[in-house]
Amino acid sequence: MRNVLGRYVNRFEKKHRDFRRYAVVVAVLALIVFVGVNWRLHDKGISMTSDYQCGLKEHKHTEECYKKVLICGKKETDGSEGHTHTDDCYKEERKLTCDKEEHTHDADCYDEEGNLICDKEEHTHSKDCYTTEKKLICGKEESKPVKAHHHTDDCYKKELVCGLKEHTHTASCYSDESADIENKSDWEATIPVLSGNWAEDVVSIAQSQLGYEESTANFKLADDGETRKGYTRYGAWYGNKYGDWSAMFASFCLNYAEIPSKTVPVNSGSTAWITKLKQQKLYKAAANYNPTAGDLVFLDTDSDGRADHVGIITKTKTASFTAVVGDSNDAVEENTYKRSSDAIIGYCALPENPKQKTDAESTTAAKASEEKTTEESAGESTKTKSSTKTENKTETAETDSSIEQKLSDGSGSSLMKSAKKKVSSKSAKRAAATQNAAEGMRTASYANFSPYVVWKEQEQSMIRIQGTMKQI
């Protein structure tokens, strides 16, 4: 009993394992079919819920779409060898041509006495009375030989009568050529204000385009019939709306940074662009150049040894740099690259704006002239201050001497009047000197003196006058 039960258990477990194996195989096959079909539907753009933009009805011509039109120009016939009449085709017939009646006198032609009473001429037809004629008896018409002909397919051509164009929907049928279209005013509205510094301006314009993506609704299929090439504003600006647009993006930025193409040529292809830059001596090999912001970097993203993308460098570090690259994952992106990366083919060294350089030189010359004028003005103010200071000291010494003499003479009353008059005169002069010094300081911003010196001297003079007044 135990052995029987064990056999049933083993048999059940084996069937269960086999079932699980079959289930796994079926699941894997189902997954493969699902992924394959879904990928093909996505790749071809065929979806029952999508709207066809081609404007055509899907149709394939069948036999019902055509009718046969006879073009050989011949009648269908079994053919014949033709016929020419021979003697066998005729029968000879004798035809009486004489006008006499055949008659032989008999007893009735005589009377009882034996006299001829018949008014007819005795005549027997001879061969001279006949002519021989040939009568056609073959029943055929004389004709040339005719070759047999039966209509074949070569005798006909198919003429299309359905009125429909043969068409099978593909991914291109989903492209809406009116979607995402931009004109010049649309994309120029995204351009920032320029500073005149080419490097700063091209970086600013490139960064203003970050996030832009090529159209997924408006596209063309590449030569392989599957790869989609979306519409971009950069292609529309350059004249190739559905082309690879990395180089056209960089050219767009240079153009709107107002960098003349005679100075820095532009191109829609990365490799061809390098050739033009070499002619202008602007191209730098990756190993022999340290790029700066505003320079162009040429990239080999598919590792075939040729440049296929162009970026605008926005920031540099010792071992890396960042660049805004067009057509990077079908969008404008800012990416970071190591200087040692094999993807870097070379650079374009962006020259300095010659107009900005001239303006900077003019500004420097004007500033130097202004500083020279300021220094001369400050020198004159310093001379004025020194002259005023000397004059004040002289007047103070004279005043002190006069006061001492008058005190010794005992002229106190007149001395007081004279002192007050002198103080008033000196105060007026010092005030004028102070105002002149202050004005000089405002004009001579680069001179090495302070209004505090003038005020300090005035204060000391007043202290001396007050001391003299006390003595009086």
C-alpha positions, 0 to 999 in steps of 0.5 A, a space after each residue: 500500500 505504501 509503495 502504491 501511494 509513493 508511486 502516485 505521489 512521485 507521478 504527481 510531482 513529475 507532472 507538476 514539474 513538467 507543467 511548471 516547465 511548460 508554463 515558464 516556456 509559454 510565458 517566455 514565448 508570450 513575452 518575446 511576442 509581446 515585446 516584438 509586436 509592441 516594438 514594431 508597432 511603436 517603431 512604425 508608429 502604427 496605432 489604432 488610436 492615432 490619427 493619420 496625417 497623410 490624408 490618404 486611404 490605405 489601399 492595395 490594388 487588386 484585380 478588381 481595380 483594373 480592366 483589360 484593354 485590347 491593344 494588339 489591333 488584331 482580330 482573333 482568328 484560326 488563320 488560313 492558308 489562303 486560296 487561289 482558284 485552280 481548274 478544279 474550282 471550275 466546271 465547264 458548261 456548254 451554252 447554246 449560242 445559235 438562234 436556230 431551233 433544232 428541227 428535223 422534217 418528218 412526215 408531218 412536214 409534207 402533204 399527201 403529194 409529198 410537198 414540204 409544207 413545213 415553214 421551219 428550217 431543218 437544223 441540228 445543233 452542232 458544236 458550233 452552236 455552243 460555247 463553253 463557259 467555266 462556272 466557279 464551283 469551289 465555293 471559296 474566295 480567292 485570298 492571301 494566306 492568313 496567320 492564326 491569332 488568338 488573344 493572349 495577355 500580351 494583347 492587353 494592358 491593365 488600365 487602373 479604374 479604381 481611382 485610388 492611390 496605392 498606399 500603406 500607412 507607415 510612421 511618416 503618415 503620422 507626421 503633421 507638417 503644420 505642427 510646431 512650426 516657428 517663424 523668424 519672430 518666434 525664435 528671435 523672441 528667445 534671444 537675450 540682450 547682447 553686451 557686445 562681448 562675443 564670448 559672453 553673448 554666445 554663451 548667453 544665447 546658448 543657455 537661453 535655448 536650454 530645454 528646446 526639443 525637436 518636434 515629435 509631431 512634425 518629422 520626416 523619416 530618414 533613408 532607412 525608413 524608420 529613423 525620425 528626423 524632427 522639425 527644429 527652429 535651428 534647421 528652419 533658420 538654416 534651411 534644412 528643417 529636418 536635418 541633424 541640427 547640432 552644428 546648426 544650433 551652434 551656428 544659430 548662436 554665433 549668428 545671433 551673437 552678431 559674430 560675422 561669418 567672415 570672422 568665424 565661418 558656420 556650417 550645418 555639418 560638424 566635419 565640414 565645419 572643422 575644415 572651414 575653421 582650419 582655413 581660418 586658423 581658428 581650429 585647435 586640436 584637443 591635446 594642444 589647447 585649453 578652452 575658455 567660455 565661448 569656445 566651440 567644442 567638437 564631439 565624437 559621440 558615436 566613436 567613429 573618429 569623426 565629429 558629429 556634435 558641436 557644443 558651446 563651452 559655458 564654464 571651465 574647470 581644471 579637469 573638465 568643462 560644461 557645454 551647451 550641445 544641440 541635438 543631444 538626446 533630441 534636445 538642447 542640453 548642458 553637459 559636462 565633459 572631462 578634458 581627457 575624454 576621447 569624445 573631444 575631437 578639438 575646439 574653435 578658439 573664439 576671437 575677441 570682438 575687435 569693436 569691443 577691443 577698440 571701445 575698451 582702448 578708447 575708454 582706457 585712454 579717456 580715463 587716463 586723461 581724466 585722471 591726469 586732469 584731476 591730478 593737475 586740479 588737485 595740485 593747484 588746490 594744494 598750492 592754494 592751500 599752502 599759500 593761504 596757510 603762509 598768509 595766515 601765519 604772516 598775518 597772525 605774527 603781525 597781529 601779535 606784534 601789533 598787540 604787544 606794542 600797543 599794550 606797552 603804549 597803553 592804548 587799550 581802547 584803540 587796541 580792542 577796536 583794532 583787534 576786533 577789526 583784525 579778527 573779523 578780517 582774518 575770519 573772512 579770509 579763513 572762511 574763503 580759504 576753507 571753502 576753496 580747499 573744500 572745493 579743491 578736495 571735491 575736484 581732486 578726488 585723487 589728491 592726498 590731503 583732507 579738509 580736516 587739515 584746513 579746519 585744524 589750522 583755523 582752529 589753532 589760529 582762533 585759539 591764538 586770537 582768543 589768547 591775545 584777547 584775554 591778555 588785552 
